[in-house]
């Protein structure tokens, strides 16, 4: 897990939650998926972990699709030098009880410095 501390906010306008509150971020994990062809761009999953004392998916719902959270996450990551131009929420079924799942592309992966096959 990559250490990444931030307090981000939700605005409660996502499809899966109406909670508007602060969420403490504790770090993130990047998984890069193998590509079939050497000409394919790398892609993967970014799992942004949060403190479950500040967000409880069973009480608050999923952060997934909350526009304010995504905007603040992009800003916080960009402030650390990460390229978020190819980052977006992944599908609902990939969300976890202690993390938000996002799809990432080659630009984000390169900015993190993850090796790809």
C-alpha positions in Angstrom: 0.0 0.0 0.0 1.2 3.5 -0.9 1.0 5.9 2.0 -1.4 8.7 1.1 -3.1 10.6 3.8 -5.9 13.0 3.0 -9.3 14.1 4.2 -11.8 14.2 1.3 -15.4 15.1 1.2 -18.6 13.6 -0.3 -21.5 15.7 -1.3 -24.2 13.0 -1.1 -25.2 13.3 -4.7 -23.9 9.9 -5.9 -26.2 7.1 -6.9 -25.3 4.9 -3.9 -25.2 7.4 -0.9 -26.8 10.6 0.2 -24.2 11.2 3.0 -22.3 14.4 2.9 -19.3 14.1 5.1 -15.5 14.0 5.5 -13.7 10.8 4.8 -10.1 10.1 6.0 -8.0 8.4 3.3 -5.2 6.1 4.6 -3.5 5.0 1.4 -3.9 3.4 -2.0 -3.0 0.2 -3.9 -2.3 0.0 -7.6 -2.9 -3.2 -9.5 -1.7 -3.3 -13.2 -3.4 -5.9 -15.4 -1.4 -7.8 -18.0 -2.1 -6.8 -21.6 -2.5 -9.3 -24.5 -0.6 -7.3 -27.1 2.6 -5.3 -26.6 0.9 -2.4 -28.5 -1.9 -2.2 -25.9 -1.8 0.5 -23.3 -1.5 -0.7 -19.7 -4.5 -0.4 -17.5 -5.4 -1.3 -13.9 -7.3 -0.6 -10.7 -6.6 2.0 -8.1 -8.0 1.1 -4.6 -8.2 4.2 -2.4 -8.5 3.0 1.2 -10.4 4.9 3.8 -10.8 4.8 7.6 -14.0 3.0 8.3 -14.5 5.1 11.4 -15.1 8.0 9.1 -17.1 6.1 6.4 -19.1 3.0 7.0 -20.5 1.5 3.7 -23.1 -0.4 5.6 -24.5 2.8 7.1 -23.4 5.5 4.7 -23.6 3.6 1.4 -20.9 3.5 -1.3 -18.8 6.5 -2.1 -18.9 5.3 -5.7 -20.2 8.0 -8.2 -20.0 10.9 -5.7 -18.7 13.8 -7.8 -17.2 15.8 -5.0 -15.2 12.9 -3.7 -13.7 12.2 -7.1 -12.9 15.9 -7.7 -11.1 16.2 -4.4 -9.3 12.9 -4.9 -8.1 14.1 -8.3 -6.9 17.4 -6.8 -5.1 15.6 -3.9 -3.4 13.1 -6.1 -2.4 15.8 -8.6 -0.8 17.8 -5.7 1.4 14.8 -5.1 2.5 14.7 -8.8 0.1 11.9 -10.0 -1.5 12.2 -13.5 -5.2 11.6 -13.0 -6.3 12.3 -16.5 -7.1 8.6 -17.2 -8.7 7.8 -13.8 -12.4 7.2 -13.3 -14.7 5.3 -11.0 -14.8 1.6 -11.8 -18.0 -0.4 -11.7 -20.2 -0.8 -8.6 -19.3 -4.4 -8.1 -15.7 -3.6 -7.6 -16.2 -1.3 -4.6 -15.1 -2.5 -1.2 -16.1 -2.1 2.4 -12.9 -0.1 3.1 -11.9 1.3 -0.3 -13.1 3.0 -3.4 -12.2 1.3 -6.7 -11.2 3.3 -9.8 -10.0 2.4 -13.3 -6.6 3.8 -14.2 -4.7 4.0 -17.5 -1.2 4.3 -18.7 -0.7 7.9 -17.6 -1.7 7.3 -14.0 0.4 4.1 -13.9 3.4 5.8 -15.2 3.1 8.7 -12.8 3.1 6.2 -9.9 6.1 4.4 -11.3 4.6 1.0 -11.4 6.4 -1.5 -13.6 4.3 -3.0 -16.4 5.0 -6.2 -18.2 
